[in-house]
Amino acid sequence: MRVRVDPNRVRQVFRELSGSSAFQESRALAEAGGLPVEMLQAMSLRPEILKAFGATGEGVYPGGMLERELKEKVILKASLHNKCQFCINSHRAIMRMIGIPDAQIEDLEAPEHLSRREALALDYTKRAIRDANGIGGDFFDRLRREFSDEEIVELTFLIGLIQMLNLFNNALRVTYSGDYDG
């Protein structure tokens, strides 16, 4: 990681915010005396950012309206596109933790592994990343047949959030070291 963190300060900051449901996977790491994953360590340099990230997570990830499996697949799709080592590998581990079979993780877009909603969400993710201004009305009509307006807002926000996190992790060379593989 390109930024330097003080492990004691990380523990202190994370302890103050660990009640957030957004940190559920890293809570066990911290409770065992370890450190949270590197992304959260980096954010702990600015506790206000970590707190805002936690609040966002409660509303969108892992909280929110959309099914967790759908969200994980959207996150993995965007992260593969952006070549974010941290997000690809940490979310593959999280997907395994919540019971998504390896075949669905490794062959993300195989039609037999996707519900109609998931397939549409992955298509929307691809289109939004490629050219958000170019998403046509016909496609959006298809999206509306499967998702409520509230769900579309959440999905769009999730795609934007993971894009930002991919940039954050890539620029700071935040890495995943198997923290959730257990």
C-alpha positions in Angstrom: 0.0 0.0 0.0 1.3 3.4 -0.9 0.2 5.2 2.3 1.7 4.5 5.7 -0.6 3.6 8.6 0.0 3.2 12.3 -1.6 -0.1 13.3 -2.5 1.2 16.8 -4.2 4.2 15.3 -6.0 1.9 12.7 -7.3 -0.2 15.6 -8.4 2.8 17.6 -10.3 4.4 14.7 -11.8 1.1 13.5 -12.9 0.3 17.1 -14.8 3.6 17.2 -16.7 2.8 14.0 -16.9 -1.0 14.0 -20.6 -1.0 15.0 -21.5 -0.2 11.4 -22.9 -3.1 9.4 -20.7 -1.9 6.6 -17.7 -3.4 8.3 -19.2 -6.8 9.2 -16.5 -8.9 7.3 -13.6 -6.9 8.9 -15.1 -6.9 12.4 -14.0 -10.5 13.0 -10.4 -9.6 11.9 -10.3 -6.7 14.3 -11.9 -8.7 17.2 -9.2 -11.4 16.7 -6.6 -8.7 17.3 -5.7 -8.2 13.7 -6.3 -5.3 11.4 -9.2 -4.7 9.0 -8.5 -5.1 5.3 -6.1 -2.6 3.7 -8.8 -0.5 2.1 -10.2 0.3 5.6 -6.8 0.8 7.0 -6.1 3.4 4.3 -9.5 5.1 5.0 -8.7 5.2 8.7 -6.1 7.9 8.0 -9.1 10.1 7.5 -11.7 8.8 10.1 -14.3 11.1 8.6 -14.0 9.2 5.3 -14.2 5.9 7.0 -17.3 7.0 8.9 -18.9 8.3 5.6 -18.0 5.0 3.9 -19.7 3.1 6.7 -22.8 5.2 6.5 -22.9 4.7 2.7 -22.5 1.0 3.3 -25.5 0.8 5.6 -27.7 2.3 2.9 -26.2 0.5 -0.1 -23.7 -2.2 0.7 -24.2 -4.5 2.4 -27.4 -2.8 3.4 -30.0 -1.6 0.9 -32.9 -3.1 -1.1 -31.1 -5.2 -3.7 -30.3 -8.8 -3.2 -26.8 -9.3 -1.8 -25.9 -11.9 -4.5 -26.8 -9.4 -7.2 -24.7 -6.7 -5.6 -21.7 -9.0 -5.3 -21.9 -9.9 -9.0 -22.2 -6.2 -10.0 -19.2 -5.4 -7.8 -17.1 -8.2 -9.3 -18.1 -7.2 -12.9 -17.0 -3.6 -12.4 -13.9 -4.6 -10.5 -12.8 -7.0 -13.2 -13.3 -4.3 -15.8 -11.2 -1.9 -13.7 -8.6 -4.5 -12.8 -8.9 -3.8 -9.1 -6.9 -6.6 -7.4 -8.3 -5.7 -3.9 -12.0 -5.7 -5.0 -11.8 -8.7 -7.3 -10.2 -11.0 -4.7 -11.9 -9.7 -1.6 -15.4 -9.9 -3.2 -14.7 -13.4 -4.5 -13.9 -14.3 -0.9 -17.1 -12.6 0.3 -19.1 -14.3 -2.4 -17.9 -17.7 -1.1 -18.6 -16.6 2.5 -22.2 -15.9 1.6 -22.6 -19.2 -0.3 -22.3 -18.3 -4.0 -21.0 -21.4 -5.7 -17.5 -21.1 -7.3 -18.9 -21.9 -10.7 -20.9 -18.7 -10.5 -18.0 -16.6 -9.3 -15.5 -17.9 -11.9 -17.9 -17.8 -14.9 -19.8 -14.6 -13.8 -21.9 -14.1 -16.9 -22.9 -17.7 -17.8 -26.6 -17.5 -18.5 -27.3 -20.6 -16.4 -25.8 -18.9 -13.3 -27.9 -15.7 -13.6 -31.4 -14.7 -12.8 -33.0 -12.2 -15.3 -32.4 -9.4 -12.8 -28.7 -10.3 -12.3 -28.1 -10.6 -16.1 -29.8 -7.2 -16.6 -27.8 -5.6 -13.7 -24.6 -6.9 -15.2 -25.5 -5.5 -18.6 -26.4 -2.2 -17.0 -23.1 -2.2 -15.1 -21.2 -2.7 -18.4 -23.1 0.0 -20.2 -22.8 2.5 -17.3 -19.0 2.0 -17.1 -18.6 2.2 -20.9 -20.8 5.3 -21.5 -23.4 6.3 -19.0 -24.7 9.0 -21.4 -25.2 6.3 -24.1 -27.7 4.2 -22.2 -30.7 4.2 -24.5 -34.4 4.5 -23.6 -35.2 1.0 -24.8 -32.6 -0.5 -22.4 -33.9 1.6 -19.6 -37.4 0.4 -20.3 -36.1 -3.2 -19.9 -34.4 -2.2 -16.7 -37.7 -0.7 -15.3 -39.6 -4.0 -16.0 -37.3 -5.8 -13.6 -36.4 -3.1 -11.1 -38.3 -0.4 -9.2 -37.1 3.2 -9.6 -35.7 2.9 -6.0 -33.8 -0.2 -7.0 -32.4 1.5 -10.1 -31.2 4.4 -8.0 -29.5 2.0 -5.6 -28.0 -0.1 -8.5 -26.7 3.1 -10.2 -25.2 4.4 -6.9 -23.5 1.0 -6.3 -21.9 1.0 -9.7 -20.6 4.5 -9.1 -19.4 3.6 -5.6 -17.5 0.6 -6.8 -15.9 2.6 -9.6 -14.7 5.1 -7.0 -13.4 2.4 -4.7 -11.6 0.7 -7.6 -9.9 4.0 -8.4 -9.0 4.5 -4.7 -7.6 1.0 -4.3 -5.7 1.0 -7.6 -4.2 4.5 -7.1 -3.1 3.6 -3.6 -2.1 0.1 -4.5 -4.3 -1.3 -1.8 -4.0 -5.1 -1.9 -6.1 -8.0 -0.7 -4.1 -10.6 1.2 -6.6 -13.3 1.8 -8.0 -11.7 4.9 -11.5 -13.3 4.4 -10.3 -16.6 3.1 -10.5 -18.9 6.0 
